[in-house]
């Protein structure tokens, strides 16, 4: 559990470096990644569905990213990208590919479909939080200056 | 009238430059569109249209004269989130009226020219360390940590090196994953590593187009069908290149009888 926390923090921050995130936000990238991964990890450990866990985790990542982006005035993408990386079904896609090579097409296709579903659910989590954010901002804007909405 | 015309063109140049930098640095297409329209609006052009795909931007501004349209082509895309953040900051300043068009243009030029990337060795170390961490996160054993670090680092370095040698993205991805697979197998054969699968999964993560896949699905959901599909195609090609690189290693070792 603690090793999961530490490794996911380091992995996300390191990905922030590869993606060249601003130096100041590296720690926050690591934090967002750690948060998302731990939620995912705990849910999967407790026998919850992978897809559902991914949606919840990526939703939390996006919400945290939006809060951070408000506070630090940086685009959300910086936090969400680094945070989402641990959830990406890289291992699954690799397994699918390897089964294709070994002519196990049935397993391969089911794994590939699952990898696609997982990446779709990451996107759903991100989009869902964005919709909520937009809705909140819209109502705030309407209240502040009528007719000036986005 | 003539003055108005040059002003319109100036604004278009500013918006397009901002859009170009953002798109080249890996921003989502909807963000690019949004930023460009907002910038134009801040300069007083409330009717502007932008059409952004991963490979080009079309931007038109409706003024008092006939509508002006410009197109720019984007050939190379990398991920440089710092530039996205910087352009975002400039666009904020434009919206709040701190920058004139000319100042904004100069600032954007500076951002475009500047290189904020971390030194190569820092990036490679980051990739290597993250490979090891991913191994642990995917339930790998600690003895495999070091092999994954080495394989991941070597894979990342070779990706960049081959990309400089032959500027075809998929070729360098193929070779990089081939090297990762080779190293992983060698480690396991020599007894330095335990599970080939886990080592490969961990070390391949820095190459995996996770960002692309997620962005593609996101663009599709946002209604940007063209960019969603083309990003999806790019992601698929990358995954395919990685997969076939690893597959080659597998078939070689199966051929030897490993």
HADDOCK unambig.tbl for C-alpha pairs under 7 A between the chains (distance, minus, plus):
assign (segid A and resid 4 and name CA) (segid B and resid 137 and name CA) 5.85 0.50 0.50
assign (segid A and resid 7 and name CA) (segid B and resid 133 and name CA) 4.76 0.50 0.50
assign (segid A and resid 7 and name CA) (segid B and resid 137 and name CA) 6.79 0.50 0.50
assign (segid A and resid 8 and name CA) (segid B and resid 133 and name CA) 6.67 0.50 0.50
assign (segid A and resid 8 and name CA) (segid B and resid 137 and name CA) 6.87 0.50 0.50
assign (segid A and resid 10 and name CA) (segid B and resid 130 and name CA) 6.65 0.50 0.50
assign (segid A and resid 11 and name CA) (segid B and resid 130 and name CA) 4.26 0.50 0.50
assign (segid A and resid 11 and name CA) (segid B and resid 133 and name CA) 5.70 0.50 0.50
assign (segid A and resid 11 and name CA) (segid B and resid 134 and name CA) 6.74 0.50 0.50
assign (segid A and resid 14 and name CA) (segid B and resid 126 and name CA) 4.71 0.50 0.50
assign (segid A and resid 14 and name CA) (segid B and resid 127 and name CA) 6.57 0.50 0.50
assign (segid A and resid 14 and name CA) (segid B and resid 130 and name CA) 5.87 0.50 0.50
assign (segid A and resid 15 and name CA) (segid B and resid 126 and name CA) 7.00 0.50 0.50
assign (segid A and resid 17 and name CA) (segid B and resid 123 and name CA) 6.33 0.50 0.50
assign (segid A and resid 17 and name CA) (segid B and resid 126 and name CA) 6.64 0.50 0.50
assign (segid A and resid 18 and name CA) (segid B and resid 123 and name CA) 5.35 0.50 0.50
assign (segid A and resid 18 and name CA) (segid B and resid 126 and name CA) 6.74 0.50 0.50
assign (segid A and resid 18 and name CA) (segid B and resid 127 and name CA) 6.90 0.50 0.50
assign (segid A and resid 19 and name CA) (segid B and resid 79 and name CA) 5.31 0.50 0.50
assign (segid A and resid 19 and name CA) (segid B and resid 80 and name CA) 5.53 0.50 0.50
assign (segid A and resid 19 and name CA) (segid B and resid 81 and name CA) 6.17 0.50 0.50
assign (segid A and resid 20 and name CA) (segid B and resid 80 and name CA) 5.01 0.50 0.50
assign (segid A and resid 20 and name CA) (segid B and resid 81 and name CA) 5.53 0.50 0.50
assign (segid A and resid 20 and name CA) (segid B and resid 82 and name CA) 6.05 0.50 0.50
assign (segid A and resid 20 and name CA) (segid B and resid 117 and name CA) 5.84 0.50 0.50
assign (segid A and resid 20 and name CA) (segid B and resid 118 and name CA) 6.72 0.50 0.50
assign (segid A and resid 21 and name CA) (segid B and resid 80 and name CA) 6.72 0.50 0.50
assign (segid A and resid 21 and name CA) (segid B and resid 81 and name CA) 4.74 0.50 0.50
assign (segid A and resid 21 and name CA) (segid B and resid 82 and name CA) 4.99 0.50 0.50
assign (segid A and resid 22 and name CA) (segid B and resid 81 and name CA) 6.96 0.50 0.50
assign (segid A and resid 22 and name CA) (segid B and resid 82 and name CA) 4.84 0.50 0.50
assign (segid A and resid 74 and name CA) (segid B and resid 85 and name CA) 5.71 0.50 0.50
assign (segid A and resid 75 and name CA) (segid B and resid 85 and name CA) 5.97 0.50 0.50
assign (segid A and resid 75 and name CA) (segid B and resid 88 and name CA) 6.98 0.50 0.50
assign (segid A and resid 78 and name CA) (segid B and resid 81 and name CA) 6.14 0.50 0.50
assign (segid A and resid 81 and name CA) (segid B and resid 211 and name CA) 6.58 0.50 0.50
assign (segid A and resid 85 and name CA) (segid B and resid 210 and name CA) 6.59 0.50 0.50
assign (segid A and resid 88 and name CA) (segid B and resid 210 and name CA) 5.57 0.50 0.50
assign (segid A and resid 90 and name CA) (segid B and resid 205 and name CA) 6.30 0.50 0.50
assign (segid A and resid 90 and name CA) (segid B and resid 208 and name CA) 6.28 0.50 0.50
assign (segid A and resid 91 and name CA) (segid B and resid 201 and name CA) 5.28 0.50 0.50
assign (segid A and resid 94 and name CA) (segid B and resid 201 and name CA) 6.83 0.50 0.50
assign (segid A and resid 94 and name CA) (segid B and resid 243 and name CA) 6.55 0.50 0.50
assign (segid A and resid 97 and name CA) (segid B and resid 243 and name CA) 5.55 0.50 0.50
assign (segid A and resid 98 and name CA) (segid B and resid 247 and name CA) 6.48 0.50 0.50
assign (segid A and resid 101 and name CA) (segid B and resid 247 and name CA) 6.09 0.50 0.50
assign (segid A and resid 119 and name CA) (segid B and resid 213 and name CA) 6.75 0.50 0.50
assign (segid A and resid 119 and name CA) (segid B and resid 214 and name CA) 5.88 0.50 0.50
assign (segid A and resid 120 and name CA) (segid B and resid 217 and name CA) 6.16 0.50 0.50
assign (segid A and resid 122 and name CA) (segid B and resid 214 and name CA) 6.76 0.50 0.50
assign (segid A and resid 123 and name CA) (segid B and resid 214 and name CA) 5.64 0.50 0.50
assign (segid A and resid 123 and name CA) (segid B and resid 217 and name CA) 6.06 0.50 0.50
assign (segid A and resid 123 and name CA) (segid B and resid 218 and name CA) 5.38 0.50 0.50
assign (segid A and resid 127 and name CA) (segid B and resid 218 and name CA) 6.89 0.50 0.50
